Amino acid sequence: MHWDDTQLDLEETKPTRKAGAYLRRLWPFFRRYVGRVIAAGVLLLVSTGLGLLGPVLLKRAIDVNIGHGDLRGLGVT
């Protein structure tokens, strides 16, 4: 199979409608799920934050608690 090096015509690749028109048309179907989408976004941010907390706590445990021989603080961290 041989690849043809011709350029695509830019007029053929342009969308015929703007994205806003599509969103306005679909909005009635998604309106009832807005609360769920917002809740999912918030939970995604919380999950990401908690995922980043693990390495920070591990760094503190190694640098501060183990470094100073504080085994009691290690249990808290």
N, C-alpha and C positions, 0 to 999 in steps of 0.2 A: 504494500500500500504506500503510495507516494503522497506526501503532504504538499498541498498547494499553498504557495506563499502569498496569495492575494489578500489584500486588506479587506476587512469588513467595512461596509458602508456605515458611517456613523449615524445616518438617519434611520437605518434599520435597527440599530441597537438602542436607540432612545426609547424610554417608556412613553406610552401614549397618554397616560394619566399621571397626575402627581400623587405622591403617597398620601397626602392629606385627603384627597377624594376617596381613596380606598378606606382610610381610617374612619371617615365620616359615615361611609356606607356600612361598615362592619360594627360601628360603635353600639348600636342597639343590642347586638348579640353578646357583647362583652361587658356591658354596663353592670349586669348583676354580679359579675365576678371581680369587680374592682377591689372590694375589701379583701378578698382572698389573695389577689395579686400583691396588694400592699403588705399583707401579713406575711406572705412568702418572702418578699423582699427584706422585711425586717428580720425574719428568722434567718435568712441567708447571711445578713450582716452580723447577727449575733453568733451564728455558727462559725463564721470566719474569724471573728474576734476571739472566740474561745479556742479555736484551733491555733491561733498565734500566741495564746497565753502559755501553752505547754513549754515551748522552748525558752521563754522568758523565765519561767519558774525553774526549769532545769539549770539554766545559767546561774540563777541566784543560788540554787542549792549547791552547785559546784564551787562557784567563786567565793561566796560569803560563808555558807555554813560549813562545808567540808574544808575549805581553805583555812578557816579559823578553828576548826575542831569542834564546832558547835553541833553536836549530834541531836540535842534537844530541838534546836532551830530547824534542823534538817527534817524532823518529823512534822513540823508545822508547815514548812515550805512544800 
